[in-house]
């Protein structure tokens, strides 16, 4: 099992607020496989929350179930908020009276959906065309007045970008935008958004190899970074150096001196060489460059570079 499995074994809230772990007194990545006899300490944070990526690492059914429940709830919340906004904007555009709960419920029944909330979620997910929803909500309107092609997910997102709200690179309450863990973009990187139904937009670096596997071009969105304040971005760094006493401590100190939070480190020694990864949180690309420059100056360090996540 992993530290994530252990955290959910202790208590669901511990798992949901897990942001790091110490194994045998040393900070370790959450995907590290635990061994018999390991001493583990779970680090939690009030703002911490699970990631869908955890599902590729956990081993126990309990952890997997709790993570899925949380992720599904979050994705439903995203779709509901998005659906409400799309519907409200379309109603305003057509100068119609906002639908009340009864009207929403009747329209949902017409469209074979459970209730008004389910209708709004379906709109947010792109499961139903907005024109179809308007016809169900306002059956007395003329067909010509509301006839229109079904919008694509891409089209809805572009409309939201043009309106200047909804899609912001720093996210909307941490829900609308997620940053791809495979390439870990930071402000200043050239980025591309990829729209996924019910999950908002996943932001990748423009040179991310995984973009090649996302073949549906209509769901790609070119996005520029906007101003971000007080938000940290996780980056995985690969470090290589010549083994010597105190090298690990000197690297950690060099990073700390740049005002950077260290989320974890996984360094090993073999045949006189130190190698491994360090996980840091940076504000933007210049901040990342500052961190890497500081580590390069440490005596014994021979190489440091950004490292993409290995395939899961």
N, C-alpha and C positions, 0 to 999 in steps of 0.2 A: 504494500500500500504506500501512499504518499502522505506528506503533511496535510494535504487537503482532506484526505480520507480521515485522518486522525482528528482534524478539527471538527468535522461533522460528527464523528463518533463521540466527542466530548459533549457537544451541544450544537443544535442547528444554528443558533445565533453566533456561536464561535466560528462556525464554518462560513456563514454569510459575511462576517466582518473580518475574515482572515486576510491579512495583507503580506504575511511573510512568516518565516520559520527559522528557528535555530536548531540544528542537529548537533548534539554533543558539544554545545556551547558556541558553534560557529554558524553564521548566517548561511542558509542554503536555499536554493530555488524550490518553489512549491511542488515541482514535478519530480524531485529527487526520490528515488526508491528507498524506503526505510528498510533497515536491516535489524535482525534480532539483537536486542541489547542497546539499541540507540536510545539516547535521551533526547526528547524533543520538546521544544517550547514554541507555542503558537503566538505570533505577533498579530494583534488585532488593531483596527482603527475605525472610528465612528463613520468615516466617509468611504471605507472600503466596501467593495461589493463583488460578487462572483462574476466570472467571465465565461462565456460559452466555450472558450478554449479549454477550460478546466475539464470538460467532458472527455477530452482526448487523453487525459492523464489519470483520472481517478480510477480506482479499482473496485471499490465497494458499491453495492447496490444502493445503500442508504445515501451516500454522498451524491451518486449520480441522480437519484430521484429528487433530492432537495435542490440540486443545481438546476435540473430541468424545470422544476416547479417555479423557481425564481426567474429563470430566463423566459419561460413562457408568459409569466405574469408581466414582466417588463416589456416584452414584445407586444403583448396585447395592449398595454398602456400606451405604447408608442402608436400603434395602429388606431386606437380610440381617439387620441389627441389629434392625429393627422386627419382622420376621417371627419371629426367635428369641424376642423378648420376648413377642409376642402368643401364640405357641405355648406357651411356658413358663408363662405366666399361666393359659392355658386348661387346661393339664394339671394345674396346682396346684389350680385351682378345682374340677376334677372328682375330685381326690384319686387321680390315676392315677400309675403309675410313669413317670418321665421316659423318653422313647424313646431307645434307643441308635442308633448309626449304621446298624446293619443294619435296624432297624425303620423308620427314616426312609427308607432306600433302597427298601425294599419298598413303603412307602406312596407314594413318588415314582413308582415303576413303575406302581402301580395308577392313579395320577392322570395318567399319560402325561407325567411330568416326568423330566428327565435324571437327577437324583440328589437326595440329601437336602438339599444346599445349594440346589439349584434349587427344592425344595419350600419351604424357608424364605424364599427370595426372593419366590416367588409369593404366599406369605401376606402378606409385607410390602407388596407392590404391590397387594394386594386382588384378585389374579387368581383365587383360589380361596377359598371360604367355609371358615371355621375348623371348622364342623360337618362338612363334607365331609372335611377333613383328619383330624379325630379318628376318623371312621368308617374311613378308610383305615389309620390307625395302629393302631386297636384294633378289628379286625373282629368280635371275640367279644362286644363290648358290645351290649346291646339297642338297637334302633332308637329306641325312645321316649326312652331315656336321653340320646341325643345329638341328637335332632331339634330344629332351631332355624332360624329364618330367616337368610338370608345377611346378615351385617352390612355396612352401608355404610362407606365410608371415613370419613365424618363420625362414625358411631357409634364406630368404633375410636378415633378421636382424642379424642372426648368421654370415653370410658372411661379413656384415658390421663391426661387432665386431672384426672378425678376421683380417680385414684390418686395424683396429685400428683407424677408423674415423667414423663420422656420429652419432653413439650412444655414447654419453657421459653423465654421470650421471648428470652433471650440465646443459645439454641441448645444442642445437645448435641454437644460437641466440634466445633462449627461445621458440623454435618452436618444435623441435623434441621430447622433453621429457616433460611430465607434471607430477606433483607430486599429488598423490591421496589426496583429501581433507578429505576422510573418516578417514585415519590413520595418515596423515601428517608426512611422513618419514623425517629424518634429517641424514646428514652424520654420519656414525657410526652405524646406525641401520642395521640389516640384511634386505635386500630388494629383491623384485622380480619384474621384469618388465612384463607387460602384453601388447601385441601388439594389436592395434586397427587400422583397415584400415582407412587411411586418417587422423589419429590423432597421429601418432607416438607411443610412448611407455608411458604407465601410470605406475608410480613407486609406489608400495605398500610396507609397512612393511611386512616381511615374516609371521608375526603372525596376519595379518589383517583378520578379519572375512569375509570381502567381497570377499577375494580370493576364498572362498568356492563356491561362486555363479558364478565365472568365470570358467565354466566347460571345456572350450576348451584348453586342456593341451598343444597342439602344439603351442599355442600362448604365453606360459609362457617362460620367459627368465631369467636365473640367472645372476645378474649383481652385480659387485663390485663397490663401490664408488671410484671415481678418485679424484685427487686434485681439490678442489674448492677454488676460491679466490674472496672475496668480494660479495659472494652471501648469502642472508639470507633465512631462511626456517621458514615458519609459523608453530606454534605449539599451540594447544589448551590445557590449563591447568585448571583443576577443583580444586577450593580452598574452604575449609571449615574452619570456625574459630568461636571464641566467640566474640560476638558483643561488641565493646567498641569504645569510641570516638577516632578518628584518625586512626583506623585500616586500612581503605582503603588507606589513604595517606601513611602510613608506608609501606604497601605492595608495592605500586607504587614506593616509594623511594628505597626500597630494590632491586627491579628489575632494576631500573635506575642505581643504583650503580654498577651493573655488566656490564654496557655498553650495555644494551639490549634495543632494540626498542619495545615499547608497542603498538600494533595495536588496541587494544580495551579491554574493560572490561565490564562485565555484572554481577554485584554482587547484592544480595538481602539480606534482613534481615527478619527473622521470629522467634518468640519465643526466642529471645536472641542469635540466631545463624546466622552467615553470611555465605552465600554459593553462588556459581556461577562460571563463567569461565573468564579467562584472556587469551588474545591472544597475543603472543609474537613472535619475530623473532630471531632465533638463528643461529649460524654458523655451529654447529655440536653437537654431543651427549655430549661431555664434557661441552660445553657451556650451554646446557640445564640443565645438572646436577648442574652446578654452580648456575643457576637461581633458581632451585627448592630448593637447599640448603639454599640460601639466604632468600627465602620466609618462609621456615620452621623455621628460626631463629626469625621471627617476633613474638613478644608477642601476643598471642591470636590465632595464626594460629594452627589448630589441624591436618590438612591434606592437602596435595597437590599432584596431580597426573596428568599424561597425560590422556587426554580424547578424545576418538574417536568421530567423528561427529555423531549426532543422525540420524537415517534413515530418508530420505526425503520422 
